[in-house]
Amino acid sequence: MKNDENLSGAEALVHSLVAGNVDTCFANPGTSEMHFVAALDRIPGIRCVLGLQENTVTGMADGYFRVVGRPAATLLHCGPGYANGIANIHNGRRAGSGMLNIVGDHATDHVAHDSPLTANVEALVGSTSNWLRFGVSPGKIGEDAMDGLRAATEGYGQIASLVLPADVSWSKGGAAAVGGAPPAGPRPHDPAAVARVAAALQSGRRALILLGAPAVVADLHPLLLGISETTGADLMGSPAISSQPRGRGRLDLSAVPYPVSDALRVLEPYDLLVLVNCPAPVGFFRYPGLPSLLHREDAEILTLTDRQQDARSALNALAETLNAAPRPVQVTSGRIEKPQAGPITPDSLAAVVAGQLPENCIVVSEALTSGGGFDAVMGKAAPCDWMTVIGGAIGGGIPLATGAAIGAEASGQKGRRVITLQADGSAAYTVQALWTQARENLPVTTLLLNNRSYAILLGEYAKVGASPGPTANDMMSLSRPDIDWVSIAQGFGVEALSVFDNLELDAAFGRALAKDGPMLIDIRL
């Protein structure tokens, strides 16, 4: 640490973040953070991206990490500001995304007076972060930042939060970190677990290897295929898989289905489940007459690696133990057939979109009920990275895509196209992120899947054995009035239009992909 009696705590913090290789801060600042904002203004090295609501800020940080692989900072205003951002902090935590939240707070001696914005910051932040620290002095704030960045990079990524009281921010005597925080990274795999899994896979039982995001990076696909072909075990994506490579030349992995009855049917044949960086599959909710766990009660469950262990080294060790050589991934032949003129359905939507995906694009899916057609066509699509909102807190898609586009720029991939498959009900939660897309002129195409309802809830209503009547149907409808998504997007500075037919969608999507900047297509399903 480098002490300077003329350096404020805020300046020491910014210098430390720069030293820790933080180059982006997603922010929605308030009064308590003005000295930190001023320090960001004076000290070069950090790009500041404004979000109009804190849940867009935290969602952008999630998307940034998924592309760059290192944490951004967020700037959130006091306890209520952090509370606004909790839904996408939750999603980021479930996805294994690292971020360092800088949470402004009242001056230390002001808290006792219980002013209107005072909140139980420790309870709010502590219950939703993997690491929490309160800044207590300018002389320690640089050390706090380094510890927070180490925590954010522990395993494959965690949520770290540093509370910055206003007086710690404005007071002199700051100490800035002079060396970057080494990334913590994943923990080593357990050789005993490798031996147990190898023996079980050679036992002749019907086996399934269930994969989390760290286990499905593209260069591991030949190794996974070799393990599968050597042992006869099937491969499947976990319900908790947040990001995966898809398209031609990649493993076309199916995932455990969302509906519990379908998942039970799919998993019923397996005597053995091997977990790689994911938990045992569990239903999103408990339903009458159905179990919580989705595998057979008598199935053996073995963990090769937990969520924070090194998947790559474990899979290589497993392949070596099994004498399993990598196998080339077969490239699916043929083209995706364009649909004819007519109403847009989930299948025709998938054919139009997958048929035009640019190579190396990023697809962010919060499609919910309308994205069911993509599995059938993605094997023929251009190679891409596919990201999913997995935490269950809706409203992640538009911010996630925004942060992913900024992450692409930060990693030297300026112009890399991001396509958002966005359900209309979820879009209403964080539509403000469109403004950030316009302000930063990001190459994001939002496909707004407009069925004018919370359609997923209609299915959930049936699953719990209820029969919707007029009140229930009204609570799940997004009509009366219909939401004018084109006007909303244009109001935030994003070009937009509505399409009603497959041919209109095909033309509009092609136009959006050629555009230098964001565009929203309101797709009437």
N, C-alpha and C positions, 0 to 999 in steps of 0.2 A: 504494500500500500504506500501511496505517496501523499503525505500530509501537506496541506497548504492553508495557512491561517486565513487567506483571502478567498478561498474556494468555498462556495456554499454547498450544502448537502445536495441540492438538486444538480449542481454542476458536477460534483463528485460522482453522483449516480449516473449521469449521462456519459461522462468519460469512462466509467466502469463498464457500462453497457457496450460502448464502442469497442473497448478492449476485449470484451467477451464475445465479439463477432456478431452482435445484434445490429442489423442494418435497417430494420423496419419497426415502427411503432404504430399500431392501430389505436386510434385515440377518440375519446369523447370527453374532453376535459371540462373541469368546473373550477370554481374559485380557489379551492384548496390546492389545485395543481398549477397555478399560474407561474410560480417560480420554476417548476419543472418544465413547463412549456417554454418559458423564456430561455432556459438553458438549452433546450432542443434547438431553439432558434439561433443561438450563438455558437454552438459546438457542432461542427460538421460531422457527417458520418451516418446519420440515421434519417431515413425517409419517413416522414409523418403522413399517415393516411387517416383522414377524418371519416368517422361513421356517424350517422345521424341518431343512432340509438345504440346502447351498449351491447345489445344482443347481436347486432350486426358486427360490432367490433370484435367480440370473442369468436364469432363464427368465421370472420376473416382470418383471425390468427390460426384457427384450426386448418383452414384450407392452405394457408401459407406453409405451415409445418409439413403437411402431407406432400407438398411438392419439393420443398427445400431440404427437409430433414433436420432442421435446427430451429429453435424457437424464435419467434418475434416477441416483442413486448406489447402489452396493451396498456392503455391509460384509462382508468375508470374512476368515476367521481363518487367517493364516499360509499357508505354501505348501500344506499338505494341504487346507486349506479352499478355497483357490483351485482346487486340483486337483479337488475334488469338483464345482466349478461349471463346469469346462471344457466339458463336453458342450453345455450351453446357451449358454455364451459362443461356442462354435463355431457353433451355430445362429443366434445373434444376429448374428454377424459375417457369415455367409452371407446373412442377411436384410437386411443394411445397417442394423441397429439400433444407435443410439448408446447407450453407457452408460459411466459413470465408476466403475470398481471401486476402492474403497478397501481395500487389502490390508494388514491389520495384520501386523506382524512383530516379532521379538524386538528388545529394546534393542540398539543398534549394537555395544556392547562385549560383549554376551552371545553373539553369533553364533559367535565364535571358539571357544567352549567346546563346541559341537556338542551341545546339549541335545536331548532326544528329539524335539521338534517342529521342529527345524531342518531346512530343506530348501533346495534350490537354487531360490530364489524367482525369480531373474533368468531361469533357463532355463524354468521353468513359465510365468511371466507373459509373458516376452518372446516366446515362440514362439506365443502365442495372442492377443496384443493388437496393435492397430495402433500404439499409443503407450504407452510405459512410462517412468516416472520413479521414482527412489527419493527420498523426502524426506530431506534431510540436516540441516535446521535449522528451528526454529520461525519464524525470520525470513523464510524463503523458502517456507513451506508454502502461503501464500495465493497467491503467484505460481504455484506448482506446480498448485494447483487450477484457476486460470484457464486455464493452458496445457492442462491435461487436458480441460476443458470445451470449449475451442476444437477440440481434436483429436477429441473425441467428436461434434462437429457438423460436422466437415469432410465435404464432399460431401453425401451423404444420410444419413450416420451411420456412426460407427466405434466400435471398442472401445478405450477408454483406461483405463489402470490406473496408480494412484498407490500406491506402497508406503509405508506409514506405520510406521516403527520406533517402538517403545513410548517410547523416550526422547525422540524428536522430539515425540511426542504429549504427554508430561507436562511437558516443560521449558518454562520461561517465556521471554518475549521474542518472542512471536508477532507476526506481521505479517499482518493480514487485508486482503483486497482490498476496496476501497470502491466499485468500479464493476463492473457485470456484464461478463462476457466476451461480446463480440459473436459471434453464431453465424457460423461460417465459411461454411456453405452450399455448394451445388454450384459447380463450376468452370464458366466460360463454355463454350458450345459452339464448335466450330470452323467458321467460315463455309465453308472449303474443303471440309470433309466434307459440309456441306449441298449444295454445288454438285455434288460427285461423286455423291451419292445421288440428287439430282433428275435428273441426266442418265441415270443407270442405270435409274431407274424409268420414264423416257420412252423407253427403248430397245426396248420391245416384248417383252422377255423375260418369262417367267413368274416373278413376284417374290413374296416373302413378307417382310412386316415383322414382326420378332420383338420383342416388347415386354417390358421389365422393369417392376418395380413403379412407379417414378416416372413412367412413360409412360402409365399406365392409370388415373390419378385421374379421377373421374367427369366433371369439367368438360372434360376433354380428349377424351371419347368422340365428340362431334360433329366435332371436328377430325380425329381418326383416321379416322372414317367418310368424311369429305370427301376426305382423301388417298387412301384406298383406292378410292373410287368414281372419282376423277379419273384414277388411274394404272392401275387394274385389279389392283393388288397385294392379296394377301390379308393379313389380320391374324391373329396368333396370340400367345398368351401364352408366355413363356419357361418352361422347366422350373424356372428359378430365381426365379419370381415369388412374392413373399412375401405380398403383400396386394393385393387388388383389389376394386372395387365390383362387386356382382352384383345380379341381380334385375330387376324390371320397369323399363324405361326406361334400362337400362344395356346396353352392348355385351355380347353373349353370346359372349365370346371362348373358343374352344377353346384347349387348351394342348398342347404337344408331349407325346405319350404317354410314360409311364414305361417300358413294355417296349420294348427296343431294336428288335426286329423290327417292331413297330407304328410306332415313330418313323421308322425307315428308309422304311417304306411311305408314311407321310404326307408326308415331306419330299422324297421322290424326284422329284416333278414339278418342283421349283423350280430354275430356272437362277440365281437371284439371291436372296440372303438379306441383308436390312438389319437390323442389330442396333441396338436403342435401349435403352441402359442395361442390357445383359445380354451374357453371353458367347455364343459360338457353341455350339449345342446339343451336348452330349456325354453318352454313356451314364453312368448312375450307377456301373456296373461294367463291366469288360471280360469278355466271354463268348467261349468257344471258337467260332471261325469267324465272329465278328461284329466290326465295326470299333468304335473308340472314338468317332469323330466320326459324328454322325447325318445330316449333310447329304451330298449327292452330292459325290464327289471333285472333279468339274469345275465345281461351282457357285461363282459368285463371292460372296465374303463382304465386305460393306462395313459399317463402323461409323459410324453417325450420331453417337452419343454413347456414351462408355464409362460404367461404373457410377457415376462421381462427377461427370459433366457434367450440365449443366442440360437436362433432357429437354423441359421446357415451351418454352423459348426456341428450341431446335433444331427442334421440331415446328412451331412457328409460322413460323419462317424457311423451313422446307421447304414448308409449305403456301403461303406467299407466293410462293416461287420457282416452284411448280407451278401457281399461280393456282387453288388448291383451296379452295373455300369450305366451311365447316362444314355438315354435313347432320344433320337431326334423327334421333335414334335412335328407331326404331319400337318401340312398346310391344306386347309379345306379348299377344294377347287370350286370353280363356278362363281357366278356373280349373283348379287342380290337382285331379285326381280322387282322392278318398280310396279307399284299397284296402279290399277286403272283409275279413271275418274270415278268419284263416288265419295260417300261419307267417310270421315276419318275414324278408324277403329284402332285399338291397341296394336293389332298386327300390321295394319297399313302404316301407322305412325312409325313403328320400328323399321319397316322396310325402307321408308323414305329417309329416315334419319341415318340408319346404319349404312345405307347405300352411298351417302355423301360424306360420311365422317372423314375429316382430313387426317392423314397419317400423323401420329404422335400428338393428337389432340387429347384433351382431358374432358371426360364426361362426368358430370356431377348429377347423381340421380336422387331426387326426392319425389319420384313419380308415384309412389304408393300404388293405387289401384290401376293406373293407366299404363304402367310400364311393363306389362306382362308379355309383350310380344318380342322383346329383345333377345331372350335366350335362344330363340330359334334361328336368329340371323347373325349374331355377333361373330360366329366362327368365320364368316366370309367378309367381315368388315375390316377396315384398315386398322393396324395396330394402334391401340390407345390405352390410356390409363383411366380406369373406371372407379369413381369414388362414390360412396354411399353414406347417407346420414343414418347412423346405426343406433344412436342413443335413444331414439324414440321421442325426443322432444322436437316437435315439428317446428319448422321455420329455420332449418339449417341450410337449405339448398342455395339460395341466392347469395348469402354471405360467404358460404364455403367456396362457391365459384369465384366470387370476387377476390378472396384471399389467394386462391389457387392461381389466378391470373397475375396477381402481384408477385407471388412466389416464383412464377415462371420468369418474370422480368428480373427478379433479384438473382436468379441462377443463370442468367445469360440466355434466356429463351424468350426474349421479347417478341410478341406477336403470336406466341403459341395459343391456339384457339381453345377456348373453354366453352362447352355446350352444357346447359343446365336443363335437365328434364324435371320440370317443376309443377307439382300439383297446385291447383289454384287455392285451396283452403290453406295450405301451408305457406304459400307465398304471402298471404295477407299478414303474417306475423312479422316479417322482416323485409317488406318490400322497399324500405328505405335504402337498402344496399344498392338498389339500382342507381341512386344518385351518386354514390361513390364510383360505380362503374362509369358513369358519364363524366364525372369530374376528372378521373384518371385516364379516360379514354381507353378502356380495357377491351380486349377482343373477346367479349363474352356474348354468346347467343343464348337467350333465355327462351325455352320452349314452354310456354305457359299452358298446361294441360287443363283445359277449362270444361269441367263437367257440371259446374255450378252447384257443387254439393261437397259435403264431407263424406264422399262415397265410401271411404274405408270404414266409417262409423256405422253405415247401414249394414255392412257385413258383420261388424262386431256385435251389433244389436241382435242379429239372428243367431250368432254363435252362443250368446248367453241365454238363449231360449225365450227371448222377448219378441212380441209382435208389435211393430211400430204403428202407432195411431197418428192422428193429425198433429198432436203436439210434438211427438218424437220426430216425425217427418219434417216438421217446420224447423226444428232445432238442428237438423242435418242438411238443410237446404241453404244454398248461398244465392238464392233468388229473392225477389221482393225487397229491394231491387237487385237486378243483376249488377255485378261489379264491372265497371268499365275499365278493363285492364289497359287498353290502348291509351286512354286519357291519363291514367295514373302513371304509366311509364313515360309518356311524353311530358307530363308535369315534372318528373324527376330528370328530364333531359335525355331520355333514351328513345330512339326511333322505334316505332311499334306499328303493327298492323294485325288485323284478324284474318284467319283463313278458315274455310268451311269445307274444303274439298281436298282430296289427295293431291291433285295437280297444283292447286293453289299452294299447298304446303311445300311441295317439291320446289316450286319456283321461289317462294319466299325464303326457304332455308338456304338455297344456293346463293341468293342475294345477300343474306345475312353473313354467310361465311366469307364472302368477298369484301365485306365492309370493314373499314379500319375503325373499329370501335364497337360499342355495344348495340344490340338490337333485341327487342322482344317480339315474339310471334305468339299471338293469342290464338290457340288452336281450339276450335269449337268441336268437342267430341260429341 
